[in-house]
Amino acid sequence: MAILTGALLFGASSLSGQTVADESVPQAGLNIPEKLTIFGENDPNVRRATAVVNGDIITGTDVGHRLALIVAANGGEVSDEERNRLRLQVLRNLIDETLQIQEAEANEIVIASEEINSTFDQVARQNFKQDLDAFDQYLRSRGSSSDTLKRQIKGELAWSRLLRRNIQPFINVGDEEVNTIIERLNASKGTTEYRIGEIYMSANQETAEQVAVNMRKILEQIRGGGSFVAYARQFSEASTAATGGDLGWVRPAQLPQSLAETAVQMQIGQVVGPVQVPGGFSILYLIDQRQILTADPRNALLSLKQLAISFPEGVSEAEATANAAAFAEATQNIKGCGAANEMANQIGASIVDNDQVRLRDLPGPLQGTIAQLQIGQASPPFGSVEEGVRVLILCGRDDPQSASAPSFDQIMSQLENERVNKRAQIYLRDLRRDAIIEYN
């Protein structure tokens, strides 16, 4: 489904006689005259809600239910203007999804309902944090349904299987290429690599401006608390959409130059974009970073004791502050974890043990504090009036061993995936071009 703006538009209702002259308009090989007349009126406020794609109907309900998934991922906080923009994008996504399912079926690829249900269960638990018994009711309460999520899963599974059959067997990665990368990794020991999430949308000269605007809207929603994973699943055109846009661990040299330059300047947890890349734009999310082939101290396994006190309902801030100060003074005098239980009894604190806490899994502000503790020392108190105040006592620490290089097979798989993704974009573009689409 190609979208061409700035070309001749013929309408049946009227002739506006509007003349446009702009010598700066890119021609893109379309042989568009410098001075042209647009026949008919094109009102951008008229939105076409449904479509028929090669005979398969996409209804207004389909669009509404899929849109509700995105709104749910944002906690329901989406403006009317953003909702209208998202509705247009959702329709485009549903058209692509329909084309992918149709092509899979034409190649006699069948996705079993059991497989769809299994993936549905995983998505429900991982992305929506819902008990499965309540999940369907939750979706209905948000104006969506489990059927729309299952259809999206079916589309993802069908497309993935189609690519494995029609594209992956023809992707060649030589042993020499893999060995060269391994040599570069060893030579790069100690330098930084990044775990990146990406939302990619294709664009050409005619659509670049609108795609960039759409991506800035998505970025605004994510920065406002929206789920990066949910937006990646719905909007990213890369093959990583099914995994929430996760590219895995990459080095700057493996990325397009514009992405590499952006990634090295980002902080963990930061989301930036849109960044122009060959063929489109990307939004980047820096999930994590580490040193190549070097043990990451944040992978240390900790043995911790947590002491906590709570405040009675209605306590004043002054009283809570005084109690927290007394708690801090008492816990800073603890003589190791062996004395923690006795101290908890004396000051009326609850105590919890945990022997398998990875340092990187602690909240960011706590990581640096706990990393500096010696065995038996307690952290400064932290918390709030509503949730109480607590300290963590470091009882033990197992530092990570030196990191090893990715295996030969892992590197080969990554190279294959990159090349499959490029071919997949061309495949989908051709399906759009050949499709018969009627809008209602």
C-alpha positions as a Markdown table, in Angstrom:
| # | Residue | x | y | z |
|---|---|---|---|---|
| 1 | Met | 0.0 | 0.0 | 0.0 |
| 2 | Ala | 2.1 | 2.8 | -1.2 |
| 3 | Ile | 1.2 | 6.4 | -0.2 |
| 4 | Leu | 2.3 | 9.1 | -2.7 |
| 5 | Thr | 1.8 | 12.7 | -1.7 |
| 6 | Gly | 2.2 | 15.7 | -4.1 |
| 7 | Ala | 1.0 | 13.7 | -7.1 |
| 8 | Leu | -2.1 | 14.3 | -9.3 |
| 9 | Leu | -5.2 | 13.5 | -7.3 |
| 10 | Phe | -8.4 | 13.0 | -9.4 |
| 11 | Gly | -11.8 | 13.5 | -7.6 |
| 12 | Ala | -15.2 | 12.9 | -9.0 |
| 13 | Ser | -17.0 | 15.7 | -7.3 |
| 14 | Ser | -15.4 | 19.0 | -8.2 |
| 15 | Leu | -12.5 | 20.7 | -9.9 |
| 16 | Ser | -10.7 | 23.1 | -7.6 |
| 17 | Gly | -8.3 | 24.4 | -10.1 |
| 18 | Gln | -5.7 | 24.9 | -7.4 |
| 19 | Thr | -2.2 | 25.4 | -8.9 |
| 20 | Val | 1.0 | 24.4 | -7.0 |
| 21 | Ala | 4.4 | 25.6 | -8.0 |
| 22 | Asp | 7.4 | 24.5 | -5.9 |
| 23 | Glu | 10.7 | 23.8 | -7.7 |
| 24 | Ser | 12.1 | 22.3 | -4.4 |
| 25 | Val | 9.7 | 19.4 | -4.4 |
| 26 | Pro | 11.8 | 16.2 | -4.8 |
| 27 | Gln | 10.9 | 14.3 | -7.9 |
| 28 | Ala | 11.9 | 10.8 | -6.8 |
| 29 | Gly | 11.9 | 9.6 | -10.4 |
| 30 | Leu | 8.2 | 10.1 | -10.8 |
| 31 | Asn | 8.4 | 12.7 | -13.5 |
| 32 | Ile | 6.2 | 15.2 | -11.6 |
| 33 | Pro | 5.8 | 18.5 | -13.4 |
| 34 | Glu | 7.1 | 21.6 | -11.5 |
| 35 | Lys | 3.8 | 23.3 | -12.0 |
| 36 | Leu | 0.8 | 21.1 | -11.4 |
| 37 | Thr | -3.0 | 21.3 | -10.8 |
| 38 | Ile | -4.7 | 19.2 | -8.2 |
| 39 | Phe | -8.1 | 18.2 | -9.4 |
| 40 | Gly | -10.7 | 17.6 | -6.7 |
| 41 | Glu | -10.6 | 18.3 | -3.0 |
| 42 | Asn | -8.6 | 16.2 | -0.6 |
| 43 | Asp | -9.8 | 16.8 | 3.0 |
| 44 | Pro | -7.2 | 15.4 | 5.5 |
| 45 | Asn | -9.8 | 15.4 | 8.2 |
| 46 | Val | -11.9 | 12.8 | 6.4 |
| 47 | Arg | -10.6 | 9.5 | 7.9 |
| 48 | Arg | -11.4 | 6.2 | 6.3 |
| 49 | Ala | -12.1 | 3.8 | 9.2 |
| 50 | Thr | -12.3 | 0.4 | 7.5 |
| 51 | Ala | -10.8 | -1.4 | 4.5 |
| 52 | Val | -11.2 | -4.5 | 2.4 |
| 53 | Val | -7.8 | -6.1 | 1.7 |
| 54 | Asn | -7.8 | -8.6 | -1.2 |
| 55 | Gly | -11.4 | -9.5 | -0.2 |
| 56 | Asp | -10.7 | -9.7 | 3.6 |
| 57 | Ile | -12.7 | -7.1 | 5.6 |
| 58 | Ile | -11.1 | -5.0 | 8.4 |
| 59 | Thr | -14.0 | -3.6 | 10.4 |
| 60 | Gly | -14.3 | -0.5 | 12.6 |
| 61 | Thr | -14.5 | -2.9 | 15.5 |
| 62 | Asp | -11.2 | -4.5 | 14.5 |
| 63 | Val | -9.6 | -1.0 | 14.5 |
| 64 | Gly | -11.2 | 0.0 | 17.8 |
| 65 | His | -10.2 | -3.1 | 19.6 |
| 66 | Arg | -6.6 | -2.9 | 18.5 |
| 67 | Leu | -6.4 | 0.8 | 19.3 |
| 68 | Ala | -7.7 | 0.0 | 22.8 |
| 69 | Leu | -4.7 | -2.3 | 23.4 |
| 70 | Ile | -2.4 | 0.7 | 22.8 |
| 71 | Val | -4.4 | 3.0 | 25.0 |
| 72 | Ala | -4.4 | 0.3 | 27.8 |
| 73 | Ala | -0.7 | 0.1 | 27.6 |
| 74 | Asn | -0.7 | 3.9 | 28.3 |
| 75 | Gly | -2.9 | 3.6 | 31.3 |
| 76 | Gly | -5.8 | 5.1 | 29.3 |
| 77 | Glu | -4.0 | 8.5 | 29.2 |
| 78 | Val | -4.2 | 9.4 | 25.5 |
| 79 | Ser | -5.5 | 12.7 | 24.1 |
| 80 | Asp | -8.3 | 12.8 | 21.5 |
| 81 | Glu | -5.8 | 14.1 | 18.9 |
| 82 | Glu | -3.4 | 11.3 | 19.6 |
| 83 | Arg | -6.2 | 8.7 | 19.6 |
| 84 | Asn | -7.2 | 9.9 | 16.1 |
| 85 | Arg | -3.6 | 9.7 | 14.8 |
| 86 | Leu | -3.2 | 6.2 | 16.4 |
| 87 | Arg | -6.4 | 5.0 | 14.7 |
| 88 | Leu | -4.9 | 5.8 | 11.3 |
| 89 | Gln | -1.7 | 4.0 | 12.2 |
| 90 | Val | -3.6 | 1.0 | 13.6 |
| 91 | Leu | -5.5 | 0.6 | 10.3 |
| 92 | Arg | -2.2 | 0.6 | 8.4 |
| 93 | Asn | -0.9 | -2.0 | 10.7 |
| 94 | Leu | -4.0 | -4.2 | 10.3 |
| 95 | Ile | -3.6 | -4.0 | 6.5 |
| 96 | Asp | 0.0 | -5.2 | 6.8 |
| 97 | Glu | -1.0 | -7.9 | 9.2 |
| 98 | Thr | -3.8 | -9.1 | 6.8 |
| 99 | Leu | -1.4 | -9.2 | 3.9 |
| 100 | Gln | 1.1 | -11.2 | 6.0 |
| 101 | Ile | -1.6 | -13.7 | 7.1 |
| 102 | Gln | -2.9 | -14.0 | 3.5 |
| 103 | Glu | 0.6 | -14.7 | 2.1 |
| 104 | Ala | 1.3 | -17.3 | 4.8 |
| 105 | Glu | -2.0 | -19.1 | 4.0 |
| 106 | Ala | -1.1 | -18.9 | 0.2 |
| 107 | Asn | 2.0 | -20.8 | 1.2 |
| 108 | Glu | 0.0 | -23.4 | 3.1 |
| 109 | Ile | 1.3 | -22.2 | 6.5 |
| 110 | Val | -1.2 | -23.0 | 9.3 |
| 111 | Ile | -0.9 | -21.6 | 12.8 |
| 112 | Ala | -2.5 | -23.9 | 15.3 |
| 113 | Ser | -4.9 | -22.4 | 17.8 |
| 114 | Glu | -2.9 | -24.1 | 20.6 |
| 115 | Glu | 0.2 | -22.2 | 19.6 |
| 116 | Ile | -1.7 | -18.9 | 19.5 |
| 117 | Asn | -3.2 | -19.5 | 23.0 |
| 118 | Ser | 0.2 | -20.4 | 24.5 |
| 119 | Thr | 1.8 | -17.2 | 23.2 |
| 120 | Phe | -1.3 | -15.3 | 24.3 |
| 121 | Asp | -0.8 | -16.5 | 27.8 |
| 122 | Gln | 2.9 | -15.4 | 27.8 |
| 123 | Val | 2.0 | -12.0 | 26.5 |
| 124 | Ala | -0.6 | -11.6 | 29.1 |
| 125 | Arg | 1.7 | -12.4 | 31.9 |
| 126 | Gln | 4.8 | -10.6 | 30.7 |
| 127 | Asn | 3.3 | -7.4 | 29.3 |
| 128 | Phe | 0.1 | -6.8 | 31.1 |
| 129 | Lys | 0.9 | -8.4 | 34.5 |
| 130 | Gln | -2.6 | -9.8 | 34.7 |
| 131 | Asp | -3.9 | -13.0 | 36.1 |
| 132 | Leu | -5.2 | -15.0 | 33.2 |
| 133 | Asp | -8.6 | -15.5 | 34.7 |
| 134 | Ala | -9.1 | -11.8 | 34.9 |
| 135 | Phe | -7.3 | -10.9 | 31.6 |
| 136 | Asp | -10.2 | -11.3 | 29.3 |
| 137 | Gln | -12.4 | -9.2 | 31.5 |
| 138 | Tyr | -9.7 | -6.6 | 31.8 |
| 139 | Leu | -9.5 | -6.3 | 28.0 |
| 140 | Arg | -13.3 | -6.0 | 27.6 |
| 141 | Ser | -13.3 | -3.3 | 30.3 |
| 142 | Arg | -10.8 | -1.3 | 28.2 |
| 143 | Gly | -12.9 | -1.6 | 25.0 |
| 144 | Ser | -10.7 | -4.4 | 23.5 |
| 145 | Ser | -10.9 | -8.2 | 23.4 |
| 146 | Ser | -8.7 | -11.2 | 23.6 |
| 147 | Asp | -9.5 | -12.0 | 19.9 |
| 148 | Thr | -7.7 | -8.9 | 18.7 |
| 149 | Leu | -4.6 | -9.8 | 20.6 |
| 150 | Lys | -4.7 | -13.3 | 19.4 |
| 151 | Arg | -5.1 | -12.1 | 15.8 |
| 152 | Gln | -2.0 | -10.0 | 16.2 |
| 153 | Ile | -0.1 | -13.0 | 17.6 |
| 154 | Lys | -1.3 | -15.1 | 14.7 |
| 155 | Gly | 0.0 | -12.5 | 12.3 |
| 156 | Glu | 3.4 | -12.4 | 14.0 |
| 157 | Leu | 3.7 | -16.2 | 14.1 |
| 158 | Ala | 2.5 | -16.6 | 10.5 |
| 159 | Trp | 5.0 | -14.0 | 9.2 |
| 160 | Ser | 7.8 | -15.4 | 11.1 |
| 161 | Arg | 7.2 | -18.9 | 9.8 |
| 162 | Leu | 6.8 | -17.6 | 6.3 |
| 163 | Leu | 10.2 | -15.8 | 6.5 |
| 164 | Arg | 11.8 | -19.0 | 7.8 |
| 165 | Arg | 10.5 | -20.9 | 4.8 |
| 166 | Asn | 10.8 | -18.4 | 2.0 |
| 167 | Ile | 13.8 | -16.2 | 3.0 |
| 168 | Gln | 15.9 | -17.7 | 5.7 |
| 169 | Pro | 17.1 | -20.7 | 3.6 |
| 170 | Phe | 18.5 | -18.3 | 1.0 |
| 171 | Ile | 20.5 | -16.2 | 3.5 |
| 172 | Asn | 24.2 | -17.1 | 3.5 |
| 173 | Val | 26.6 | -16.2 | 6.3 |
| 174 | Gly | 30.1 | -17.5 | 5.8 |
| 175 | Asp | 32.3 | -18.9 | 8.6 |
| 176 | Glu | 34.9 | -16.4 | 7.6 |
| 177 | Glu | 32.5 | -13.5 | 8.5 |
| 178 | Val | 31.7 | -15.0 | 11.9 |
| 179 | Asn | 35.4 | -15.6 | 12.7 |
| 180 | Thr | 36.2 | -12.0 | 11.7 |
| 181 | Ile | 33.6 | -10.7 | 14.2 |
| 182 | Ile | 35.0 | -13.0 | 16.9 |
| 183 | Glu | 38.5 | -11.5 | 16.3 |
| 184 | Arg | 37.1 | -8.0 | 16.5 |
| 185 | Leu | 35.3 | -8.8 | 19.7 |
| 186 | Asn | 38.5 | -10.1 | 21.3 |
| 187 | Ala | 40.3 | -7.0 | 20.0 |
| 188 | Ser | 37.5 | -4.8 | 21.5 |
| 189 | Lys | 37.7 | -6.3 | 25.0 |
| 190 | Gly | 36.8 | -3.7 | 27.6 |
| 191 | Thr | 34.9 | -1.4 | 25.2 |
| 192 | Thr | 31.2 | -0.8 | 25.6 |
| 193 | Glu | 28.3 | -2.7 | 24.0 |
| 194 | Tyr | 24.6 | -1.8 | 24.4 |
| 195 | Arg | 21.3 | -3.6 | 24.8 |
| 196 | Ile | 18.9 | -1.6 | 22.7 |
| 197 | Gly | 15.2 | -1.5 | 22.0 |
| 198 | Glu | 14.1 | -0.1 | 18.7 |
| 199 | Ile | 10.9 | 1.0 | 17.0 |
| 200 | Tyr | 11.6 | 1.3 | 13.3 |
| 201 | Met | 9.2 | 2.7 | 10.7 |
| 202 | Ser | 10.1 | 2.9 | 7.0 |
| 203 | Ala | 9.9 | 6.1 | 5.0 |
| 204 | Asn | 10.7 | 7.5 | 1.6 |
| 205 | Gln | 11.1 | 11.1 | 0.4 |
| 206 | Glu | 7.4 | 11.6 | 0.1 |
| 207 | Thr | 6.4 | 10.1 | 3.5 |
| 208 | Ala | 9.5 | 11.1 | 5.6 |
| 209 | Glu | 8.0 | 14.2 | 7.1 |
| 210 | Gln | 4.7 | 12.5 | 8.2 |
| 211 | Val | 6.5 | 9.4 | 9.5 |
| 212 | Ala | 8.8 | 11.6 | 11.6 |
| 213 | Val | 5.8 | 13.5 | 13.0 |
| 214 | Asn | 4.1 | 10.2 | 13.9 |
| 215 | Met | 7.2 | 8.9 | 15.6 |
| 216 | Arg | 7.6 | 12.1 | 17.7 |
| 217 | Lys | 4.0 | 11.5 | 18.9 |
| 218 | Ile | 4.9 | 7.9 | 19.9 |
| 219 | Leu | 8.0 | 9.2 | 21.7 |
| 220 | Glu | 5.9 | 11.7 | 23.6 |
| 221 | Gln | 3.6 | 8.9 | 24.7 |
| 222 | Ile | 6.4 | 6.7 | 25.9 |
| 223 | Arg | 8.1 | 9.5 | 27.8 |
| 224 | Gly | 4.7 | 10.2 | 29.4 |
| 225 | Gly | 4.6 | 6.7 | 30.8 |
| 226 | Gly | 3.5 | 4.6 | 27.8 |
| 227 | Ser | 5.0 | 1.1 | 27.3 |
| 228 | Phe | 7.9 | 1.0 | 24.9 |
| 229 | Val | 7.3 | -2.8 | 24.4 |
| 230 | Ala | 3.6 | -2.3 | 23.6 |
| 231 | Tyr | 4.4 | 0.5 | 21.0 |
| 232 | Ala | 7.1 | -1.6 | 19.5 |
| 233 | Arg | 4.8 | -4.6 | 19.1 |
| 234 | Gln | 2.1 | -2.5 | 17.5 |
| 235 | Phe | 4.1 | -0.1 | 15.3 |
| 236 | Ser | 7.7 | -1.3 | 14.6 |
| 237 | Glu | 8.2 | -2.6 | 11.1 |
| 238 | Ala | 11.3 | -4.5 | 12.1 |
| 239 | Ser | 11.3 | -8.2 | 12.8 |
| 240 | Thr | 12.0 | -7.5 | 16.4 |
| 241 | Ala | 8.5 | -6.1 | 16.9 |
| 242 | Ala | 7.4 | -9.5 | 18.2 |
| 243 | Thr | 9.9 | -9.3 | 21.0 |
| 244 | Gly | 9.0 | -5.7 | 22.0 |
| 245 | Gly | 11.8 | -4.2 | 19.8 |
| 246 | Asp | 14.6 | -5.8 | 21.7 |
| 247 | Leu | 17.8 | -5.9 | 19.5 |
| 248 | Gly | 19.8 | -7.7 | 22.1 |
| 249 | Trp | 23.4 | -6.8 | 22.8 |
| 250 | Val | 25.1 | -4.8 | 20.0 |
| 251 | Arg | 28.3 | -2.9 | 19.5 |
| 252 | Pro | 28.2 | 0.6 | 17.9 |
| 253 | Ala | 30.0 | -0.8 | 14.8 |
| 254 | Gln | 27.1 | -3.2 | 14.2 |
| 255 | Leu | 24.6 | -0.3 | 14.0 |
| 256 | Pro | 24.0 | 2.3 | 11.2 |
| 257 | Gln | 26.2 | 5.3 | 11.9 |
| 258 | Ser | 23.3 | 7.5 | 13.1 |
| 259 | Leu | 22.1 | 4.9 | 15.6 |
| 260 | Ala | 25.7 | 4.3 | 16.8 |
| 261 | Glu | 26.3 | 8.0 | 17.4 |
| 262 | Thr | 23.0 | 8.3 | 19.3 |
| 263 | Ala | 23.5 | 5.1 | 21.4 |
| 264 | Val | 26.9 | 6.1 | 22.8 |
| 265 | Gln | 25.5 | 9.3 | 24.2 |
| 266 | Met | 22.4 | 7.8 | 25.9 |
| 267 | Gln | 21.9 | 6.9 | 29.5 |
| 268 | Ile | 20.4 | 3.6 | 30.7 |
| 269 | Gly | 16.6 | 4.0 | 30.6 |
| 270 | Gln | 16.6 | 6.9 | 28.1 |
| 271 | Val | 14.4 | 6.9 | 25.0 |
| 272 | Val | 15.3 | 9.2 | 22.1 |
| 273 | Gly | 14.3 | 9.7 | 18.5 |
| 274 | Pro | 13.3 | 9.8 | 15.8 |
| 275 | Val | 16.7 | 9.0 | 14.4 |
| 276 | Gln | 17.0 | 8.9 | 10.6 |
| 277 | Val | 18.4 | 5.7 | 9.3 |
| 278 | Pro | 18.6 | 4.3 | 5.8 |
| 279 | Gly | 15.1 | 3.6 | 4.7 |
| 280 | Gly | 13.3 | 5.3 | 7.6 |
| 281 | Phe | 13.4 | 6.4 | 11.2 |
| 282 | Ser | 14.0 | 4.7 | 14.6 |
| 283 | Ile | 13.2 | 5.4 | 18.2 |
| 284 | Leu | 15.9 | 4.0 | 20.5 |
| 285 | Tyr | 15.6 | 2.8 | 24.1 |
| 286 | Leu | 18.8 | 2.0 | 26.0 |
| 287 | Ile | 17.9 | -1.0 | 28.1 |
| 288 | Asp | 21.4 | -1.6 | 29.5 |
| 289 | Gln | 25.1 | -1.4 | 28.7 |
| 290 | Arg | 28.2 | -3.4 | 29.6 |
| 291 | Gln | 31.9 | -3.9 | 28.8 |
| 292 | Ile | 32.7 | -6.4 | 26.1 |
| 293 | Leu | 34.3 | -9.6 | 27.5 |
| 294 | Thr | 34.6 | -7.9 | 30.9 |
| 295 | Ala | 32.8 | -9.0 | 34.1 |
| 296 | Asp | 30.1 | -6.5 | 35.0 |
| 297 | Pro | 30.1 | -5.8 | 38.7 |
| 298 | Arg | 26.3 | -5.2 | 38.5 |
| 299 | Asn | 26.0 | -9.0 | 37.9 |
| 300 | Ala | 27.1 | -9.7 | 41.5 |
| 301 | Leu | 24.8 | -11.9 | 43.5 |
| 302 | Leu | 24.0 | -10.4 | 46.8 |
| 303 | Ser | 22.7 | -11.9 | 50.1 |
| 304 | Leu | 20.6 | -9.2 | 51.8 |
| 305 | Lys | 18.5 | -8.6 | 54.9 |
| 306 | Gln | 15.9 | -6.0 | 54.8 |
| 307 | Leu | 14.7 | -4.3 | 58.0 |
| 308 | Ala | 11.5 | -2.2 | 57.6 |
| 309 | Ile | 9.2 | -0.1 | 59.8 |
| 310 | Ser | 5.8 | 1.3 | 58.8 |
| 311 | Phe | 4.0 | 4.4 | 60.1 |
| 312 | Pro | 0.4 | 4.5 | 61.5 |
| 313 | Glu | -2.3 | 5.9 | 59.3 |
| 314 | Gly | -2.6 | 9.7 | 59.7 |
| 315 | Val | 0.9 | 10.2 | 61.1 |
| 316 | Ser | 2.3 | 13.7 | 60.6 |
| 317 | Glu | 5.3 | 14.3 | 58.4 |
| 318 | Ala | 7.3 | 15.6 | 61.4 |
| 319 | Glu | 6.5 | 12.4 | 63.4 |
| 320 | Ala | 7.4 | 10.2 | 60.5 |
| 321 | Thr | 10.7 | 12.1 | 60.0 |
| 322 | Ala | 11.6 | 11.7 | 63.7 |
| 323 | Asn | 10.8 | 8.0 | 63.7 |
| 324 | Ala | 12.9 | 7.5 | 60.5 |
| 325 | Ala | 15.8 | 9.3 | 62.1 |
| 326 | Ala | 15.7 | 7.0 | 65.1 |
| 327 | Phe | 15.4 | 4.0 | 62.8 |
| 328 | Ala | 18.4 | 5.2 | 60.8 |
| 329 | Glu | 20.6 | 5.7 | 63.9 |
| 330 | Ala | 19.7 | 2.2 | 65.3 |
| 331 | Thr | 20.3 | 0.3 | 62.0 |
| 332 | Gln | 23.7 | 2.1 | 61.3 |
| 333 | Asn | 25.0 | 0.6 | 64.6 |
| 334 | Ile | 24.1 | -3.0 | 63.6 |
| 335 | Lys | 27.2 | -5.3 | 64.0 |
| 336 | Gly | 26.7 | -7.5 | 60.9 |
| 337 | Cys | 23.8 | -9.6 | 59.8 |
| 338 | Gly | 24.1 | -11.9 | 62.8 |
| 339 | Ala | 22.8 | -9.1 | 65.0 |
| 340 | Ala | 20.1 | -8.0 | 62.6 |
| 341 | Asn | 17.3 | -10.2 | 64.0 |
| 342 | Glu | 17.9 | -9.0 | 67.5 |
| 343 | Met | 18.0 | -5.4 | 66.4 |
| 344 | Ala | 14.7 | -5.9 | 64.5 |
| 345 | Asn | 13.0 | -7.2 | 67.7 |
| 346 | Gln | 14.3 | -4.2 | 69.8 |
| 347 | Ile | 13.0 | -1.5 | 67.4 |
| 348 | Gly | 9.9 | -3.3 | 66.2 |
| 349 | Ala | 11.0 | -3.7 | 62.6 |
| 350 | Ser | 10.0 | -6.5 | 60.2 |
| 351 | Ile | 12.9 | -8.5 | 58.6 |
| 352 | Val | 13.1 | -10.3 | 55.3 |
| 353 | Asp | 16.0 | -12.4 | 54.0 |
| 354 | Asn | 16.9 | -12.8 | 50.3 |
| 355 | Asp | 20.1 | -14.7 | 49.2 |
| 356 | Gln | 19.8 | -14.4 | 45.4 |
| 357 | Val | 19.5 | -10.7 | 44.5 |
| 358 | Arg | 21.4 | -9.5 | 41.5 |
| 359 | Leu | 22.8 | -6.0 | 42.0 |
| 360 | Arg | 21.6 | -4.8 | 38.6 |
| 361 | Asp | 18.0 | -5.8 | 39.5 |
| 362 | Leu | 17.9 | -3.2 | 42.3 |
| 363 | Pro | 16.4 | 0.2 | 41.6 |
| 364 | Gly | 19.0 | 2.5 | 39.9 |
| 365 | Pro | 19.5 | 4.9 | 42.9 |
| 366 | Leu | 20.2 | 1.9 | 45.2 |
| 367 | Gln | 22.7 | 0.1 | 43.0 |
| 368 | Gly | 25.5 | 2.6 | 43.6 |
| 369 | Thr | 24.9 | 2.7 | 47.3 |
| 370 | Ile | 24.8 | -1.1 | 47.8 |
| 371 | Ala | 27.8 | -1.6 | 45.6 |
| 372 | Gln | 29.9 | 0.5 | 48.0 |
| 373 | Leu | 28.9 | -1.5 | 51.2 |
| 374 | Gln | 31.2 | -3.9 | 53.0 |
| 375 | Ile | 29.8 | -7.1 | 54.4 |
| 376 | Gly | 27.7 | -6.5 | 57.5 |
| 377 | Gln | 27.1 | -2.8 | 56.6 |
| 378 | Ala | 23.6 | -1.3 | 56.3 |
| 379 | Ser | 22.4 | 1.1 | 53.6 |
| 380 | Pro | 21.1 | 4.5 | 54.5 |
| 381 | Pro | 17.3 | 4.4 | 55.1 |
| 382 | Phe | 14.9 | 4.8 | 52.2 |
| 383 | Gly | 11.2 | 4.8 | 51.6 |
| 384 | Ser | 8.2 | 7.1 | 52.2 |
| 385 | Val | 5.5 | 8.0 | 54.7 |
| 386 | Glu | 3.0 | 5.9 | 52.8 |
| 387 | Glu | 5.1 | 2.7 | 52.4 |
| 388 | Gly | 7.4 | 3.0 | 55.4 |
| 389 | Val | 11.2 | 3.2 | 55.7 |
| 390 | Arg | 13.7 | 0.3 | 55.3 |
| 391 | Val | 17.4 | -0.4 | 55.1 |
| 392 | Leu | 19.3 | -3.2 | 53.4 |
| 393 | Ile | 22.1 | -5.0 | 55.1 |
| 394 | Leu | 24.8 | -6.7 | 53.0 |
| 395 | Cys | 25.4 | -10.2 | 54.3 |
| 396 | Gly | 27.3 | -11.6 | 51.3 |
| 397 | Arg | 28.4 | -10.9 | 47.8 |
| 398 | Asp | 29.5 | -13.2 | 44.9 |
| 399 | Asp | 31.2 | -11.3 | 42.2 |
| 400 | Pro | 30.8 | -12.4 | 38.6 |
| 401 | Gln | 33.4 | -14.3 | 36.7 |
| 402 | Ser | 35.0 | -12.8 | 33.5 |
| 403 | Ala | 32.5 | -12.6 | 30.7 |
| 404 | Ser | 32.9 | -14.9 | 27.7 |
| 405 | Ala | 32.5 | -14.0 | 24.1 |
| 406 | Pro | 29.3 | -14.9 | 22.3 |
| 407 | Ser | 29.5 | -18.3 | 20.6 |
| 408 | Phe | 30.1 | -18.9 | 16.9 |
| 409 | Asp | 26.4 | -20.0 | 16.6 |
| 410 | Gln | 25.1 | -16.9 | 18.4 |
| 411 | Ile | 27.0 | -14.5 | 16.1 |
| 412 | Met | 25.9 | -16.4 | 13.0 |
| 413 | Ser | 22.3 | -16.3 | 14.2 |
| 414 | Gln | 22.5 | -12.5 | 14.7 |
| 415 | Leu | 23.9 | -11.9 | 11.2 |
| 416 | Glu | 21.2 | -14.1 | 9.7 |
| 417 | Asn | 18.5 | -12.3 | 11.5 |
| 418 | Glu | 19.7 | -8.9 | 10.3 |
| 419 | Arg | 19.7 | -10.1 | 6.7 |
| 420 | Val | 16.3 | -11.7 | 7.0 |
| 421 | Asn | 14.9 | -8.5 | 8.4 |
| 422 | Lys | 16.1 | -6.5 | 5.4 |
| 423 | Arg | 14.6 | -9.0 | 3.0 |
| 424 | Ala | 11.4 | -9.1 | 5.0 |
| 425 | Gln | 10.9 | -5.3 | 4.5 |
| 426 | Ile | 11.2 | -5.8 | 0.8 |
| 427 | Tyr | 8.8 | -8.7 | 0.9 |
| 428 | Leu | 6.1 | -6.7 | 2.7 |
| 429 | Arg | 6.7 | -3.7 | 0.4 |
| 430 | Asp | 6.0 | -6.0 | -2.6 |
| 431 | Leu | 2.8 | -7.4 | -1.0 |
| 432 | Arg | 1.5 | -3.8 | -0.4 |
| 433 | Arg | 2.3 | -2.9 | -4.0 |
| 434 | Asp | 0.3 | -5.9 | -5.4 |
| 435 | Ala | -2.6 | -5.6 | -3.0 |
| 436 | Ile | -6.1 | -4.6 | -3.9 |
| 437 | Ile | -7.4 | -2.4 | -1.1 |
| 438 | Glu | -10.8 | -0.7 | -0.9 |
| 439 | Tyr | -11.5 | 1.9 | 1.8 |
| 440 | Asn | -15.0 | 2.4 | 3.2 |
